Amino acid sequence: MKKRVISLIDNLENELIKLSEFIYNNPELGFKEYKSSKAHMDLLKKYNFKVESKFMGIETAFKAEFDSKKKGPTIAFLSEYDALPKIGHGCGHNLLGTTSTGAGIVLSKILNDIGGKVIVFGTPAEETSGGKVQMALKGAFDNIDIALIAHPGDKYYKSGSSLAMEAIKFEFKGKSAHAAAYPEKGINALDAAINTFNNINALREHIRYDSRIHGIIKKGGEAANIVPDLAVAEFYVRAITKSYLISLSKRVKNCAKGASLAAGCELEISNYEASYDNLITNETLSNIFTKNIKSMGVKKVYDSRESYGSLDMGNVSQVCPSIHPYFSITDKEVIAHTKEFSKETIKPKAYNGMKKTIGALVLTAIDVIKDKDLLKDIKEEFNKKK
């Protein structure tokens, strides 16, 4: 079976490179990935996938399905394709999405022999408001047996964890006045924003070490001689679990409420981006993937790296068994979210990593489809952790 999978990947390689480089040369921001999503859909249609565009009402999301019509599990591969502003594909989503779409096509060529169904989901805006968040809330992954995605990186890492995250906006509304002539008639909204930061800095001593709170002031006044009547601050609040995030976010909001009360301001609290759940790696599934990536010639797979970022894949992992490993695209250390990282995604080393990872993803899916006991173990672990 492995030889067959490798042969299928080799036959598909040129089309996958073309897809990756088209997306690389046409970088699009989240929810604006019209060319990128269409390029994925066009290739999937060519290989007899039933494709639904504008999936779940999201302009640049899609669902591509290939059903063997034989009983078996439903396997999902998740494609990302959004870029970063002024950087392009500094997170390698041109390659990530291509890897997932490639894995879906290769698996579809085998399903008629072993049964089951494969779905490739096009999931936009991972970098901002997380298309997977909306899709998970609307039930896209409710009937998925396993969900797989692999991210480009500098080394091969096992799937690990990510932080749950809430994006909170504070709008402080005061009263303008001449700051020199009539300061007593003004209510300084900027004071409330600054004191919110001070309150949060005091809070940091009493939160878990693996939590993160970071923010900016988006608006703070128009001129130094006018008391600011409006100030806007935006924060990301992150925590290792969703339950602790809820508790921590409440305390952060109280910091703003206290600052607003002290300044005499009105306060509006809202979310300016979607909230992400923490990633729960299914270790049973992860171990199978690690075995398969090694069988593709990868000698060293590192333990999951400590991560203080957030992923919308976390929301998927709360719904169905999931993994999010990393694969190597370079022999040197390159920091993600940079133009340097982007350039590495279209080099021969990156495409070699892509091919090995597609092989491992497909072999993992095959193992799950053929081994009912394995799928049972995966689901038992998922239910316990959930």
N, C-alpha and C positions, 0 to 999 in steps of 0.2 A: 504493500500500500504506500509506503514511504517513497519508493521509486516512482510510482505513478503520480504522487503529489508533486514531487520535484519536477517531473517532466511537464506537468500542467503549468507549473509556475514559470518554467523556462519558456514555454510557448506563449505565455501571456506577458512576459517581461517587457517587451518593447512598448506595448500599449500602456502598461502601468507607468513606465518612465515618462511617456508622452503626457499622461494624465497629470502626474506630479509636477512636471515642468510647466505645463499650461497653467496650473493653479499658482505655481510659484511666480510666474511672469504676469499674472493677473490677480494680485492680492486684493482681497475684499474684506471689509470689516463685518462684524457680527450682524446678522439679519439682513445683510446686503450682498450675500454671496451668490448672486444670480448666475454668473458664469460658472463658478466653481461647482455649485450643486447640479447645474445642467450637465456639466462635463461628466460627473459621476453617473447621473441618471442615463445619459446617452450610452455609456459603456455597459451599464447593467442591462439596459434594454437590448443591446446587441447580443447579450448572452442569455436572452429569454427570461429575464426577470420581469415580473409584473410590477410596474412602478407607479406609485401614487405620489404626485408632486403636491406642494403646498400642504404637506401632511399636518393634520390636526389644526389647520388654519394658520400655520406658520409658513410664511412666504418661501423661505429657502430651506425648509425641512423636506425630507422625503422618506418613503418606505418602499423598499424594493424586495420583493418576495419570490422565492423559488420553492415550489412544493413538489416533492417527489410523488405525492399521492399515496405514499406508503406510510404506515404507522411509524412514529418515531418522535424524538424530541424536537423542539424548536430552538434553533441556535441563532443568536443575534450577534452581528458585528456592527460596531458603531463608528461611523465616519465623521471626522471633524474637518473643517476646511476654512475657518475664519483666520484672518491675518491680524497683525498688530499695527496700530497707527504709526506712520513714519518709519517703520522697521520692515514691514512685510511679514514673511513667514518665519519670524524669529523663534517661534515655538514649534515649527516643523509640521504644522497641520496639513500642508500640501502632501507630505510623505505619510503622515498618520492616516489620513482619509484614504489615500491610495492603498495602503497596507490592508485596511479593513475591507475596502471594496474588492481588492484582489483576493483576499481570503474567502469572501462570499462567493465569488465567481468560481474559484478552484473547488470549493466544497460542493457547489451545485453540480459539478461534473461527476461527482461520486455518489450523490444522494440516491440516484435511481437504483444503485446496487445495495445500499445499506438502509434506506428509508430516512424519514424525517423531513424537516423544513428548515431553510435558511432565510434569514431576513437581514438585509443591510439597511440600517437606519442612517439617514443623513441628519446630523445633529448640529445646527448652526450655533454661533455666538458663544462658544465655550469660554472665551476670554472675558466676556462681560456679563450678560444676563442669562447665560446658560440655557440653550434650547432644550437640553435634557430635563431641566427642572419642569418646564411646562409640559413636556411630553410625558414625564413620569406622573405628574398630577392628573393628566387626562387619561391615564391608563395604557399608554403605549407598550409598557413592558410587563403588564399583568400576566400575560400568557406565555412569557418567554422562559425557557428552562435554564439557559445560561446566557450571559452577556459578556462579550470579549472585546477588549480594546488594548492596543499597545502603543506606547508613546516613544518617539525618538529621544535619545539622550546620548551621553558620552560613554556610558557603559551599559551592560545588561544587568538590570535590577529586577528582583522579584517584586510582585505587587505588594503594596504596603497599605498605608492609611493616608488620609488627608483630613484637614480640619473642617468642621462645620463652620459656616460663615453667614452672618447677617450684615447687609449693607444698610446703614441707618443714616437718615438725613434729619438734621435739626434746623428748623427755621425759627429764628428769634425775631420777634417784631416789637420794636420800641417806638420812640417818638423823636422826630428830628427837631433841632433847635440850633441857634447860633452857639457854637461851642465856647466862644469867649464872652459874648454879650449876655446870653441867657442860658447858661448851662443847666440851671436849676429847672428849666422848663422841658428839658429833654430826657428821654429814656434811652440809654445807650445799649443797643442790641449787641454791639461788638464786645462790650464788657461781659455779657452773658456767654458769648461764644468762647472768649478767652478763659473765663472761669470754668467753663465746661472742660476744657483741656486740663486746667489745673486740678479740678476734681478727679478726672480720670487718672492723672499722673499720681495722685495720692492713692487711688484705688489699686494701682498696679502692685503695690506691696502685698496685697491680700487676695491675689488671684493665682490660679494654677500656673506653674512655670511654663507649661506648653500652650498657654493661651496667648492671643495677640490682639492688641487694640491699636489701630493707627488711623489717623484722620487728617483732614485739611480744612482750611477755611476757604470756601468758594466765593463768598461775598462778605465784605467787612466795612462798607461805607464808600462814599463818593469823594469826599474832600476832608482834609484835616480840621477845617473850621465848621464842619457840620456834624452834629451828633448823629451817628449812624442809626437809622430807624429800621434797618434790616441787616441781619447777618445770617449766613448759611454755612453750616459745617457738615461735612460728610465723613463717616467713619466706617471702617470694616472692623467687625468684632468676630474673632475666630476662637474656636474651642475644640477639644479633642472629641467630644461627643455632642450630639444634638441636645441632649438633656441639660448638659452644663452650659451650652450656648444660650439656652433660654434663660437660665438663671443669671448668667453674666450680662446678657443684653439688658435685662431688667435693671441691673445695677448701673450700667452705663447710661441708660435712659434717666435714671434717678439723678445722676450727676448733672445732666442737662436741666432737669426739672428744678434742682436746687439752685443752679446758676441763674436760671430764668427768674425764679422767685426773688432771688437776692437783687437782681437788676431791675425788677419790676416789669419784665417783658412778658409778652404772650409767646407761647411755644407750640409749634406744630412738629410732630414726629411722623416720619414716613420711611418707606424703603425705596431707595433709588435704583436698586438692582435686585435681581432674584436672590433668594437665600439658598445656600448650598448645604446639603447634609454631609456628614462625614462619610468617607469611603470605608466600607466594610469588606475587606478582601476575604473571599472564600478560599481558605487554605487548602482544602482538598483539591479544588480546581486549580489553584496556583501551583501545587506540587506536580500535577499532571503536565501543565504548561512548561514548567522548569525541566522536567524530564524530556519533553519533546524539543525544547529549544537546544538542549545539550545534544540531542540526537541529530540535530541539524548542523553540528560542527562547532557549536559555541562551547569553549572550554571552561570559562568562568562566568558564573551567574552570581552576582553579589546579593547579599541580603537586602531587603527593602531599605531604602534610604530614609532617614528621618526627614519628614516633610512638614513644613508649617504653612504650606499653601492650601488652596481649596479647589475642588474639582466638582463640576456638575455630574460627573460619573458617580459621585457619592450618592446622589438621589436615586440613580439606577440601582446601586448596590443595596439600597433599602427595600427594593421591590423584588429583585431576583438575584440569584447567585452570580457574582461578577468578579472579574479581575482587571487590573490596570497595570501591567508590568511595563518596563522600559527596555528599549533595544538600542544597541550602539550604532552610531552613524559616523563616528570619527575616532581616530587614535589619540587625539589630544583633548585636553580639558577645554571645553568651550561653554561659556555661560549662556543659558537659554534667554530668550527675549532680547537678543542682540542681532545685528546684521551679520556678525561673524557666524553665529549659529545657523542663520538662514542659509548662508552660502554653503554650509556643510551638507545641507539636505539634498543637494543635487549633484553630489560627487559619487564616484564609483563605490566607495566604502559605504555610503548611505544605502545605495541600491542593493549592495550585498547583504546588509543588515535587514533591509526590507524583505528580501527573498527568504532569508532564514526565518524571519518572524512570521511571514505568511505560512510557511511550512509548519511551524510550531502551532500556530492558531488552528490550522486545518486539521492537523493530527490530533490536537486536543479535542476538537469537535467530534472527530471520528471515534475517539476513545469513549466519549460520553454517549454517543449514539449507540455504539455496539455493546457497551457494558452497562446493563440496567442497574447492577449493584453499585457501580460507581456513581451514577446519577442519583441513586437513592442516598448514598453517603453525602453527596454534595448538598442535596436538599435538606437532609437532617441537620447538617452543620448550619446551613442558612437559617433554618427555623429556630435553632438554639440561640444563635447570635441575635437574631431579630427580636 
